[in-house]
Amino acid sequence: MEVKVLKFGGSSLADALHFGRVADIVKAEESRRYVVPSAPGKRFKEDDKVTDLLYQCYDLSKRGESIDAVFSRIKARYNDIIRDLDLDFSLEDEFAKIYSAIQHLPGRDYVASRGEYLSGLVLANYLGFDFIDAANVIFFKENGTFDSERTNVVLNAILKQHSHAVVPGFYGSMPNGTIKTFSRGGSDITGSIVARAAGADLYENWTDVSGFLKADPRCVDNPKPIKEITYKELRELSYMGATVLHEDAIFPVRFAGIPINIRNTNAPEDPGTMIVSSATYHDGDDVITGVAGKVGFSILNIEKDMMNSEIGFGRRVLEALENNGISFEHLPSGIDTMSVVISTKDLEGKRDKIINDVCRLVEPEFISIEDGLALVAVVGRGMVSNKGTASRVFSACAAASVNIKMIDQGSSELNIIIGVSEDDYIPALRAIYNEFVK
């Protein structure tokens, strides 16, 4: 039988109405057997996420202040959901345990994880599914890194004992039994881990948007959705700022070859975006899959005659960056010139030392650091087989009076990255999008 794992974000579980929608989605297909919930998110703009309220409780307790007022708000959120769902179910014993634990400062991770834990208990009861505590099946090593292989073995064995189950997201346990949370995108990561362990045919990641868009809607009006995207394309777009799914959540399912479907809880009829291992298909005339970018970069410009014949020149430049704890983003170069693109924030307090180190190591004829650079990535597997893609990028920018300061194309021909002034960032995004997306 086909197996699907579903993850629901905090906005999808904000209140009883959303819990009802989630239940309808889960029960619509028998193959939807394992569910990973987040803690309830905001119900309206000024509302608080349950996880944020739990963090407040921890901070208050750490200062020796009363948590009663904030903890009462947490209890009310869950009790309202239970009441509105008309459940014969109580969390009072769990509330008492958590309240007592917070008084003894069990750790910030434990406190934060209780939002998902309680959400999982309520959802399991409402769906009639078994509840599996993530602390018993998701493990971290002594150094705090995720123990993927032990988790996969144990979780696989446990899931075989449960035909339908809820596994709360965001947390697992350390070797000593204490709770440990994932740093970012925790529930997304848990969903991916469960999908791998279950040998799922599909991992459905339900959120409040209908998949990925071809551009940032804050920069481009009504961008088209992406129907299908490969893991490699997603990696490129995520790096450049696309944030629907955190990239750490990709690796467990990518390793297992399981596709991901990004779906919208509030519009379950929308097909969303399929994330797949590989594909030759691309959407008709839309050569590109998407365009994304980021601001906040600087260029270290170096000039020296015959640098191309000087063995070890590039290595010594990068050594200067390494010695200052800085990684580079891109490295376009010519015969006598070399440019290193660096995150501007990484240069703080290190500019003079970097210049001095580079001068000492390679003795350039000219060196400078230029700030205010934005990077724009044009990504798409359709670019490989379509001639003139780069020309269209450059022509679109020229028509919009955007000056291109840097060009870098990956060897896979999957992407073209250009550097422009931060003032030209949005005009460049719009111009490129309008050129390729009809």
Stockholm file with secondary structure:
# STOCKHOLM 1.0

chainA/1-438         MEVKVLKFGGSSLADALHFGRVADIVKAEESRRYVVPSAPGKRFKEDDKVTDLLYQCYDLSKRGESIDAVFSRIKARYNDIIRDLDLDFSLEDEFAKIYSAIQHLPGRDYVASRGEYLSGLVLANYLGFDFIDAANVIFFKENGTFDSERTNVVLNAILKQHSHAVVPGFYGSMPNGTIKTFSRGGSDITGSIVARAAGADLYENWTDVSGFLKADPRCVDNPKPIKEITYKELRELSYMGATVLHEDAIFPVRFAGIPINIRNTNAPEDPGTMIVSSATYHDGDDVITGVAGKVGFSILNIEKDMMNSEIGFGRRVLEALENNGISFEHLPSGIDTMSVVISTKDLEGKRDKIINDVCRLVEPEFISIEDGLALVAVVGRGMVSNKGTASRVFSACAAASVNIKMIDQGSSELNIIIGVSEDDYIPALRAIYNEFVK
#=GR chainA/1-438 SS CCCEEEEECGGGGSSHHHHHHHHHHHHTCTTEEEEEECCCCCSSTTCCCHHHHHHHHHHHHHTTCCCHHHHHHHHHHHHHHHHHTTCSCCCHHHHHHHHHHHHTCCCHHHHHHHHHHHHHHHHHHHHTCEECCGGGTCBBCTTSCBCHHHHHHHHHHHHTTCSSEECCSSEEECTTSCEEECSSSHHHHHHHHHHHHHTCSEEEEEESSSSCBSSCTTTSSSCCBCSEEEHHHHHHHHHTTCCSSCGGGTHHHHHHTCCEEEEETTCTTSCCEEEESCCCCCCTTCCCSEEEEEEEEEEEEEECTTGGGSTTHHHHHHHHHHHTTCCCSBCCBCSSEEEEEEEGGGGTTTHHHHHHHHHHHHCCSEEEEEEEEEEEEEECGGGTTCTTHHHHHHHHHHHTTCCEEEEEECTTSSEEEEEEEGGGHHHHHHHHHHHHCC
#=GC SS_cons         CCCEEEEECGGGGSSHHHHHHHHHHHHTCTTEEEEEECCCCCSSTTCCCHHHHHHHHHHHHHTTCCCHHHHHHHHHHHHHHHHHTTCSCCCHHHHHHHHHHHHTCCCHHHHHHHHHHHHHHHHHHHHTCEECCGGGTCBBCTTSCBCHHHHHHHHHHHHTTCSSEECCSSEEECTTSCEEECSSSHHHHHHHHHHHHHTCSEEEEEESSSSCBSSCTTTSSSCCBCSEEEHHHHHHHHHTTCCSSCGGGTHHHHHHTCCEEEEETTCTTSCCEEEESCCCCCCTTCCCSEEEEEEEEEEEEEECTTGGGSTTHHHHHHHHHHHTTCCCSBCCBCSSEEEEEEEGGGGTTTHHHHHHHHHHHHCCSEEEEEEEEEEEEEECGGGTTCTTHHHHHHHHHHHTTCCEEEEEECTTSSEEEEEEEGGGHHHHHHHHHHHHCC
//
